[in-house]
């Protein structure tokens, strides 16, 4: 049995698995490894750094990879899109903002447009922009997102696409860390999955070793949706979005105290501590974005093993699942 879906056919990949374009974490080595393993790897453009992007596309070598942008940040440096499109990426993903201002250039370049959504309003906006693939992201996801849960958002989006745009593909994100998540996503109506947090705990990710140690030690109760990590960094996100992070000592101290943390003197002091710990890989004194799937991550592993095991487990579950039903 092989998991051939509309996503594998459309993107020309072996497994219906895309790696999330996590800022500062999803570099060229990770993206290339996911592609090599049979999925599609996306480099994370983050808040926009041309030098970083050039370096990481170089690290991907000649592997077929894509890229993902934070849309509202891209609007401040739109020239970054042209730089990425000149590399003929396998796909371009836009998240957290209106895709329309950039969709035309992406479509004109013949690059598949992936739009990540968190609400039904976002879905309609993405379809109007001509999205080829929609990623329905549930709140279980690590990093930035909104409030809807994967288990209900994905089938609702699937129903909508079936009526409004049947050729648009659907990918599920949020809480997918193993083959069970992939199998469940397919049963909910998705054509594949976008995997972020699990890839952070891979050998190829740019995740500091100290962060990976904290990830392995945590369980699914050890995360929270918070604004504290953005507040200390002085980054203002649009209303409705927060970041899911591990409850490190920093997050425990400052979660829900954003007004106090934003005071200039406090922010300056805490920001210096935050970045010092971040660059040293000292997880407890900084912010580590990660999803609820953290409770399913027990080891740092090579990407090829993560992708292979996820695909094989999903195939087995889908093949043998009926046997669990009591007649």
C-alpha positions as a printed Julia matrix, in Angstrom:
327×3 Matrix{Float64}:
   0.0    0.0     0.0
   1.26   3.49   -0.83
  -0.22   6.79    0.3
  -0.88   8.3    -3.11
  -3.07  11.37   -2.75
  -3.9   14.39   -4.83
  -1.07  16.18   -3.02
   1.58  13.62   -3.98
   0.32  13.72   -7.58
   0.18  17.52   -7.79
   3.59  18.13   -6.22
   5.32  15.05   -7.6
   6.34  13.72   -4.19
   6.32  10.26   -2.65
   4.66  10.99    0.69
   1.86  13.53    1.41
   4.07  15.39    3.88
   5.26  19.01    3.69
   7.59  20.48    6.3
   6.53  23.82    7.75
   8.59  26.93    6.92
   9.52  27.72   10.53
  11.41  30.98   10.82
  15.09  30.59   11.86
  14.58  26.81   12.23
  13.6   25.52    8.77
  16.8   26.15    6.87
  18.04  24.68    3.65
  19.44  21.52    5.17
  16.11  20.62    6.77
  14.08  21.44    3.66
  16.43  19.44    1.44
  16.31  16.46    3.81
  12.49  16.41    3.77
  12.47  16.49   -0.03
  15.13  13.79   -0.17
  12.96  11.66    2.15
  10.02  11.88   -0.24
   8.1   14.88    1.06
   8.46  18.55    0.21
  10.65  20.81    2.31
   9.96  24.52    2.76
  12.57  27.06    3.86
  11.22  29.54    6.39
  11.74  33.19    5.43
  10.67  34.36    8.88
  10.54  38.13    9.2
  12.61  38.62    6.08
  16.41  38.45    5.88
  17.81  38.36    2.33
  21.25  37.23    3.46
  19.81  34.37    5.52
  17.59  33.26    2.66
  20.5   33.26    0.21
  22.58  31.18    2.59
  19.84  28.65    3.28
  18.88  28.2    -0.36
  22.56  27.53   -0.92
  22.48  24.96    1.88
  19.61  23.19    0.09
  21.9   22.57   -2.87
  20.09  21.33   -5.93
  17.22  19.79   -3.99
  13.7   20.78   -5.02
  12.45  22.92   -2.13
   9.94  25.68   -1.55
   9.72  28.69    0.75
   7.23  30.22    3.16
   6.65  33.86    4.14
   4.87  35.63    6.97
   2.65  37.68    4.68
   2.3   40.82    6.78
   6.08  40.94    7.18
   6.69  40.32    3.47
   4.62  43.44    2.77
   7.42  45.48    4.36
  10.1   43.93    2.09
   8.26  42.77   -1.04
  11.49  42.48   -3.0
  12.25  39.29   -1.07
   9.51  37.53   -3.02
  11.2   38.3    -6.34
  14.47  36.94   -4.99
  12.85  33.65   -4.02
  10.82  33.36   -7.22
  14.02  33.75   -9.23
  15.13  30.44   -7.72
  12.11  28.59   -9.17
  10.87  27.22   -5.84
   8.73  24.07   -5.8
   6.0   26.01   -3.97
   5.49  29.32   -2.2
   3.53  29.48    1.06
   1.89  32.62    2.48
   0.69  32.72    6.08
  -0.83  35.29    8.45
  -2.09  38.01    6.17
  -3.92  38.79    2.96
  -2.36  36.79    0.1
  -3.88  38.87   -2.73
  -1.06  41.46   -3.03
   1.46  38.71   -3.82
  -0.62  35.96   -5.4
  -0.48  37.37   -8.91
   3.33  37.37   -9.05
   3.48  33.84   -7.67
   0.88  32.51  -10.1
   2.5   34.31  -13.04
   5.77  32.56  -12.2
   4.03  29.2   -12.45
   4.78  28.4    -8.8
   2.11  26.55   -6.76
   0.58  28.94   -4.22
   0.01  27.55   -0.73
  -2.05  29.66    1.67
  -2.22  28.82    5.37
  -5.54  29.63    7.03
  -6.95  29.56   10.55
 -10.58  30.55    9.94
 -13.26  30.12    7.3
 -12.9   33.8     6.44
  -9.24  33.11    5.66
 -10.3   30.21    3.43
 -12.53  32.43    1.32
  -9.78  35.03    1.09
  -7.26  32.41   -0.05
  -9.61  31.04   -2.71
 -10.24  34.54   -4.05
  -6.46  34.94   -4.39
  -6.22  31.71   -6.39
  -4.63  29.39   -3.85
  -3.67  26.0    -5.28
  -3.27  24.44   -1.83
  -4.83  25.51    1.46
  -3.25  24.59    4.78
  -5.86  24.48    7.56
  -3.9   25.15   10.74
  -5.39  24.21   14.09
  -4.53  25.87   17.38
  -2.57  22.81   18.53
   0.23  23.98   16.24
   3.44  25.44   17.57
   4.4   28.99   16.77
   1.8   31.44   15.59
  -1.82  30.57   14.97
  -5.35  31.28   16.1
  -8.14  29.51   18.01
  -9.81  26.85   15.84
  -8.84  23.23   16.52
  -7.52  20.96   13.77
 -10.11  18.22   14.34
 -13.04  20.47   13.39
 -11.39  23.04   11.14
 -10.04  20.53    8.61
 -13.34  18.77    7.78
 -15.19  22.08    7.64
 -12.66  23.42    5.15
 -12.85  20.13    3.22
 -16.62  20.47    2.91
 -16.31  24.05    1.76
 -13.67  23.25   -0.87
 -15.7   20.34   -2.17
 -18.5   22.76   -3.04
 -16.66  26.0    -3.82
 -13.34  24.9    -5.34
 -12.96  21.12   -5.77
  -9.58  21.41   -7.51
  -8.0   23.21   -4.56
  -6.05  20.8    -2.36
  -6.26  20.7     1.42
  -3.41  20.12    3.87
  -3.87  19.74    7.62
  -1.56  21.33   10.19
  -1.5   21.41   13.97
  -0.89  18.4    16.18
   0.56  16.14   13.49
   3.65  14.39   14.81
   3.43  10.77   13.7
   1.57   8.4    11.41
  -1.56   8.57   13.53
  -1.84  12.28   12.81
  -1.26  11.76    9.1
  -3.86   8.97    8.9
  -6.38  11.04   10.86
  -5.82  14.07    8.62
  -6.55  12.0     5.53
  -9.72  10.67    7.12
 -10.81  14.23    7.95
 -10.65  15.1     4.27
  -7.13  16.45    3.83
  -4.83  15.5     0.97
  -1.76  15.59    3.21
  -0.15  17.27    6.2
   2.15  20.15    7.07
   4.55  19.17    9.86
   6.45  21.75   11.86
   7.12  21.02   15.51
   8.17  17.4    14.97
  10.77  18.59   12.47
  12.25  20.94   15.06
  13.42  17.85   16.92
  15.37  16.56   13.93
  19.1   16.41   13.31
  18.81  18.69   10.28
  16.84  21.54   11.88
  18.59  24.72   13.03
  17.15  24.18   16.51
  19.7   24.81   19.29
  20.59  21.58   21.15
  19.44  23.14   24.42
  16.0   23.74   22.94
  15.82  20.17   21.72
  16.68  18.94   25.2
  13.78  21.0    26.62
  11.47  19.61   23.92
  12.29  16.02   24.8
  11.71  16.72   28.5
   8.28  18.33   28.0
   4.84  16.77   27.66
   1.67  17.94   25.96
   0.57  19.93   29.0
   3.74  22.01   28.81
   2.73  24.57   26.19
   0.59  27.7    26.16
  -0.65  30.22   23.6
   1.04  33.44   24.62
   2.08  36.9    23.45
   5.01  37.17   25.82
   7.65  35.96   23.35
   6.57  38.55   20.77
   6.24  41.3    23.36
   9.76  40.9    24.68
  11.12  40.9    21.12
   9.18  44.04   20.25
   7.29  42.29   17.43
   3.66  43.34   16.95
   1.51  40.63   15.39
  -1.96  41.28   13.92
  -4.9   40.82   16.25
  -6.12  37.25   16.59
  -2.72  35.58   16.46
  -0.69  34.31   19.38
   2.28  31.96   19.58
   2.22  28.51   21.17
   5.39  28.02   23.19
   6.8   25.69   25.8
   6.22  26.97   29.33
   9.83  27.8    30.06
  10.68  29.83   33.14
  10.56  32.98   31.01
   7.07  32.18   29.7
   5.81  31.24   33.17
   7.0   34.58   34.53
   5.66  36.83   31.78
   2.63  35.12   30.25
  -0.36  37.44   30.63
   1.79  40.36   31.78
   2.31  41.92   28.36
   1.55  45.5    29.39
   4.23  45.36   32.09
   6.68  43.57   29.79
   6.19  46.25   27.13
   7.31  49.03   29.47
  10.51  50.35   27.83
  12.85  49.81   30.76
  11.46  46.35   31.51
  11.47  45.32   27.87
  15.07  46.47   27.39
  16.22  44.48   30.42
  14.27  41.34   29.6
  15.06  41.52   25.9
  18.8   41.47   26.63
  18.34  38.42   28.85
  16.04  36.77   26.32
  18.45  37.03   23.4
  21.47  36.09   25.47
  19.72  32.88   26.52
  18.38  32.29   23.01
  21.78  32.46   21.37
  23.24  30.29   24.12
  20.48  27.72   23.65
  19.34  28.1    27.27
  15.69  27.24   26.82
  14.41  28.11   30.3
  15.33  31.78   30.0
  13.92  32.41   26.54
  11.0   31.37   24.31
  10.72  28.05   22.47
   7.82  27.89   20.04
   6.44  24.34   19.9
   3.07  22.63   19.54
   1.03  20.32   21.74
   2.59  17.44   19.82
   5.6   17.89   22.11
   4.22  15.05   24.24
   4.76  12.68   21.3
   8.38  13.65   20.7
  10.83  11.5    22.61
  14.05  11.73   20.63
  15.94  13.88   18.13
  16.02  11.85   14.92
  17.14  12.2    11.3
  14.49  13.59    8.98
  14.47  10.53    6.74
  13.47   8.36    9.71
  10.74  10.8    10.79
   9.18  10.97    7.32
   9.54   7.24    6.62
   8.04   6.16    9.93
   5.19   8.65    9.66
   4.26   7.41    6.2
   4.61   3.74    7.07
   2.61   4.03   10.28
  -0.19   5.89    8.49
  -0.29   3.26    5.74
  -0.51   0.48    8.32
  -3.25   2.21   10.29
  -5.33   2.92    7.22
  -4.91  -0.66    6.02
  -5.61  -2.37    9.32
  -7.87   0.14   11.03
 -11.08  -1.7    10.26
  -9.82  -4.6    12.37
 -10.21  -2.48   15.49
 -13.95  -2.21   15.05
 -15.92  -4.63   17.22
 -18.65  -6.32   15.18
